Amino acid sequence: MSRQTPENPVILATGINKFHSMLLLEMKGILVGETLIIDERNSNPIESWKTMRPGPIEFYLRRPRTEYQDFAGHGSDSNTPVVRLNKSSKIKRKVALLNWWVSWRERWRSEKNGKFKFEAAGWSLYCSNGGGDKVLLMRAEWAMPSEKEPENAGQPHWHVHQRLPLYGGSEDESFPNEPLAIDADAEANELDEEPSAELIEIIDQPLEELATSRSSFGMTAADTTSVHLGMAGWHHGGGLPRCWQLPIGSDPTKSLRTWSIAVLAYMQCQLPYIHTS
């Protein structure tokens, strides 16, 4: 049975401005340094988005223009502005050198009569080792159903950016539960033999290629990026998936303000549980 798609809530520009002011105020102490929320078009004057023609508009978090701005991402998406997350005092020494970064984005749609329709908002969490590349670990999002957002997704939700290696020569093969029986004499004899051409070809591959290869050692990978992990519980009425979808309300900024700060603080308090190996 199909369900009725909720309408995107609509508010005035003044509501968005108030939301941004409160959000910036409550992020102090969680993020390092001063921050701004500006529209993606980087317009001049900055708030010309209030009178723009109907169409999409995005806001993001960044440093003031007088301060150095860090970026994350790769390829065509290498210009994501990020801000450093304050480290918890409980972080273990082994991961003390790791730096944690977040990006914040909102997507609205400008309507007629100076109104704006909410589409999506969320945090992305990145990690870097010293001055190394910033690697995307997870995202927390709250979105309205759209062409890009499936109707059966929990709202709000987490995305975990992880590729899980799957071993086996075919779909029917898997690792046996029994330990392998090793013939020590046979192993010793094999060490004296010349390596096969196939093995030499595998050894000669760069590590990056080995990690992403779908054929080396019969390995494939499962990508979890598109999985929506609901974070608001399962008791919001109706059957699946509606019971996993928290209504955002007629004024989305009220729910977004509470949710966004809670998520940011939660990510910060969970960092001490990350270990290195």
C-alpha positions as CSV (number, residue, x, y, z in Angstrom):
1,M,0.0,0.0,0.0
2,S,1.4,3.4,-0.9
3,R,1.7,6.0,1.7
4,Q,1.0,9.7,1.4
5,T,4.2,11.7,0.9
6,P,4.5,14.5,3.5
7,E,4.6,18.1,2.2
8,N,7.9,20.0,2.5
9,P,7.4,22.6,5.2
10,V,7.7,26.2,4.1
11,I,8.9,29.2,6.2
12,L,10.1,32.8,5.6
13,A,13.6,34.0,5.2
14,T,13.5,35.6,8.7
15,G,13.0,32.1,10.1
16,I,16.1,30.8,8.4
17,N,18.2,33.7,9.6
18,K,17.0,33.2,13.2
19,F,17.8,29.5,13.0
20,H,21.3,30.2,11.7
21,S,22.0,32.7,14.5
22,M,20.9,30.2,17.2
23,L,22.8,27.4,15.6
24,L,26.1,29.3,15.5
25,L,25.6,30.4,19.2
26,E,25.0,26.8,20.4
27,M,28.0,25.4,18.4
28,K,30.5,27.5,20.3
29,G,32.7,25.2,22.5
30,I,31.9,22.2,20.4
31,L,33.7,23.5,17.3
32,V,37.1,25.2,17.2
33,G,37.0,28.9,16.4
34,E,34.5,31.3,14.9
35,T,32.1,30.1,12.2
36,L,29.6,31.4,9.7
37,I,26.7,29.9,7.8
38,I,26.4,31.4,4.3
39,D,24.7,30.5,1.0
40,E,26.7,28.3,-1.4
41,R,26.6,30.8,-4.2
42,N,28.8,33.1,-2.1
43,S,26.6,36.0,-3.2
44,N,27.5,39.7,-2.8
45,P,25.7,41.0,-0.9
46,I,25.7,37.8,1.2
47,E,22.0,37.8,1.8
48,S,20.8,38.3,-1.7
49,W,19.4,34.8,-1.5
50,K,16.4,36.3,0.3
51,T,15.2,37.8,-3.0
52,M,16.4,35.2,-5.5
53,R,14.2,33.7,-8.1
54,P,12.5,30.4,-7.4
55,G,15.1,27.6,-7.3
56,P,17.4,25.5,-5.1
57,I,19.7,27.2,-2.5
58,E,22.2,25.6,-0.2
59,F,23.9,26.9,3.0
60,Y,27.1,25.6,4.5
61,L,29.3,26.2,7.5
62,R,32.7,27.9,7.1
63,R,35.3,30.1,8.7
64,P,35.1,33.9,8.5
65,R,36.8,35.2,5.3
66,T,39.6,36.7,7.4
67,E,40.6,33.2,8.6
68,Y,42.1,30.2,6.9
69,Q,39.5,27.7,5.6
70,D,40.1,23.9,5.5
71,F,38.5,21.7,2.9
72,A,37.8,18.0,2.6
73,G,36.6,15.7,-0.1
74,H,38.2,14.2,-3.3
75,G,37.8,14.5,-7.0
76,S,35.0,16.8,-8.1
77,D,33.8,17.2,-4.5
78,S,37.1,18.4,-3.0
79,N,35.9,21.8,-2.1
80,T,33.8,20.9,1.0
81,P,34.5,23.5,3.7
82,V,35.1,21.8,7.1
83,V,35.6,23.0,10.7
84,R,37.6,21.2,13.4
85,L,35.7,19.5,16.1
86,N,37.0,20.1,19.7
87,K,38.5,16.9,21.1
88,S,37.1,15.4,24.2
89,S,39.5,15.2,27.2
90,K,38.8,11.5,27.4
91,I,40.4,10.7,24.1
92,K,43.1,8.0,24.5
93,R,46.8,8.9,23.7
94,K,46.9,6.5,20.7
95,V,44.4,8.5,18.8
96,A,45.4,11.9,20.2
97,L,47.1,12.8,16.9
98,L,43.9,12.3,14.9
99,N,41.9,15.4,14.0
100,W,38.2,15.4,13.6
101,W,36.3,17.7,11.2
102,V,32.7,18.4,10.4
103,S,30.8,20.0,7.5
104,W,27.2,21.3,7.7
105,R,24.9,21.7,4.7
106,E,21.3,22.7,4.3
107,R,19.2,22.6,1.2
108,W,16.1,24.7,0.6
109,R,14.1,25.7,-2.4
110,S,13.1,29.3,-2.9
111,E,9.4,29.7,-3.6
112,K,7.2,32.7,-4.6
113,N,6.3,35.4,-2.2
114,G,9.7,35.2,-0.3
115,K,9.0,31.7,1.1
116,F,11.4,28.8,1.4
117,K,10.7,25.1,1.3
118,F,12.9,22.8,3.4
119,E,14.6,19.8,1.6
120,A,17.5,18.5,3.6
121,A,20.2,19.2,6.2
122,G,23.0,17.3,7.9
123,W,26.5,16.9,9.3
124,S,29.4,15.0,7.8
125,L,32.2,13.7,10.0
126,Y,35.8,13.5,8.7
127,C,39.1,12.2,10.2
128,S,42.7,13.1,9.4
129,N,46.0,12.0,10.8
130,G,48.0,15.1,11.4
131,G,48.1,17.1,8.2
132,G,46.9,14.2,6.0
133,D,43.8,13.8,3.9
134,K,40.5,14.2,5.6
135,V,38.6,10.9,5.2
136,L,34.7,10.9,5.3
137,L,33.5,8.5,8.0
138,M,29.8,9.1,8.4
139,R,26.9,11.5,7.8
140,A,23.9,12.4,9.8
141,E,21.0,13.7,7.7
142,W,17.3,14.8,7.9
143,A,15.7,15.0,4.5
144,M,12.3,15.2,2.9
145,P,11.3,12.5,0.3
146,S,12.6,13.4,-3.2
147,E,14.1,11.9,-6.3
148,K,17.4,11.5,-4.4
149,E,15.8,10.5,-1.1
150,P,13.9,7.2,-1.0
151,E,10.5,7.2,0.7
152,N,11.4,4.2,2.8
153,A,14.4,5.9,4.5
154,G,14.3,6.5,8.3
155,Q,14.3,10.2,9.1
156,P,16.6,11.5,10.5
157,H,19.3,8.9,9.8
158,W,23.0,8.0,9.7
159,H,25.1,7.0,6.7
160,V,28.3,5.0,7.3
161,H,30.9,5.4,4.6
162,Q,32.6,2.0,4.6
163,R,33.5,-0.7,2.1
164,L,33.3,-4.2,3.5
165,P,35.6,-6.8,1.9
166,L,33.8,-9.9,0.8
167,Y,36.0,-12.9,0.1
168,G,35.2,-15.9,-2.1
169,G,35.7,-17.0,-5.7
170,S,31.9,-17.0,-6.4
171,E,28.6,-16.1,-4.8
172,D,28.3,-19.6,-3.5
173,E,31.7,-19.7,-1.9
174,S,32.6,-18.5,1.6
175,F,35.2,-19.1,4.2
176,P,34.8,-22.4,6.0
177,N,34.2,-22.4,9.7
178,E,36.7,-25.2,10.3
179,P,40.4,-24.3,10.7
180,L,42.5,-25.1,7.7
181,A,44.7,-28.3,8.0
182,I,48.2,-27.4,7.0
183,D,50.8,-30.0,5.9
184,A,54.1,-28.6,7.2
185,D,56.2,-30.8,4.8
186,A,54.1,-29.7,1.8
187,E,54.4,-26.1,2.8
188,A,58.2,-26.4,3.0
189,N,58.5,-27.9,-0.4
190,E,56.3,-25.2,-1.9
191,L,58.6,-22.5,-0.6
192,D,61.4,-23.8,-2.8
193,E,59.2,-23.4,-5.9
194,E,59.2,-20.4,-8.2
195,P,56.2,-18.2,-7.7
196,S,53.6,-18.4,-10.4
197,A,53.1,-15.6,-13.0
198,E,49.6,-14.9,-11.5
199,L,51.1,-14.5,-8.0
200,I,53.9,-12.2,-9.3
201,E,51.3,-10.1,-11.1
202,I,49.3,-9.7,-7.8
203,I,52.4,-8.9,-5.8
204,D,53.5,-6.2,-8.3
205,Q,50.1,-4.4,-7.9
206,P,50.2,-1.1,-5.9
207,L,48.6,-1.4,-2.5
208,E,45.8,1.0,-3.5
209,E,44.9,-1.2,-6.5
210,L,45.0,-4.3,-4.3
211,A,42.6,-2.7,-1.8
212,T,40.0,-1.8,-4.4
213,S,40.4,-4.7,-6.8
214,R,37.4,-6.9,-7.2
215,S,39.3,-9.8,-8.6
216,S,42.5,-10.1,-6.5
217,F,42.2,-13.2,-4.3
218,G,38.5,-13.5,-5.3
219,M,37.6,-10.5,-3.2
220,T,34.6,-8.1,-3.8
221,A,33.4,-5.3,-1.6
222,A,30.0,-4.2,-0.3
223,D,29.5,-0.5,-0.1
224,T,27.3,0.7,2.9
225,T,27.1,4.3,1.9
226,S,23.5,4.3,0.7
227,V,22.1,2.5,3.7
228,H,19.9,4.8,5.9
229,L,20.2,3.9,9.5
230,G,17.2,5.4,11.3
231,M,18.1,7.3,14.5
232,A,14.8,8.6,15.8
233,G,13.2,5.3,17.0
234,W,10.5,3.1,15.4
235,H,7.3,4.3,17.3
236,H,6.1,7.2,15.1
237,G,2.9,5.6,14.0
238,G,1.9,3.4,11.0
239,G,3.8,0.4,9.6
240,L,7.2,0.3,8.0
241,P,8.8,2.6,7.0
242,R,6.6,5.3,8.5
243,C,7.2,4.2,12.0
244,W,10.9,5.1,11.5
245,Q,10.2,8.6,10.3
246,L,10.0,11.4,12.8
247,P,7.7,14.3,11.5
248,I,9.8,17.4,11.2
249,G,6.9,19.8,11.9
250,S,5.5,22.8,10.2
251,D,8.5,24.9,11.2
252,P,11.5,22.6,10.4
253,T,14.0,25.0,12.1
254,K,12.7,24.1,15.5
255,S,13.4,20.4,15.1
256,L,16.6,21.0,13.2
257,R,18.0,23.2,15.9
258,T,17.6,20.6,18.6
259,W,18.6,17.7,16.4
260,S,21.7,19.3,14.9
261,I,23.3,20.3,18.2
262,A,22.5,17.0,19.8
263,V,24.1,15.1,16.9
264,L,27.2,17.3,16.9
265,A,27.7,16.8,20.7
266,Y,27.0,13.1,20.4
267,M,29.7,12.6,17.7
268,Q,32.1,14.6,19.9
269,C,31.5,12.4,23.0
270,Q,31.9,9.2,21.0
271,L,35.4,10.0,19.7
272,P,37.1,8.5,22.7
273,Y,35.8,5.0,21.7
274,I,37.7,5.1,18.4
275,H,40.9,2.9,18.5
276,T,43.8,2.6,16.1
277,S,45.5,-0.7,15.2
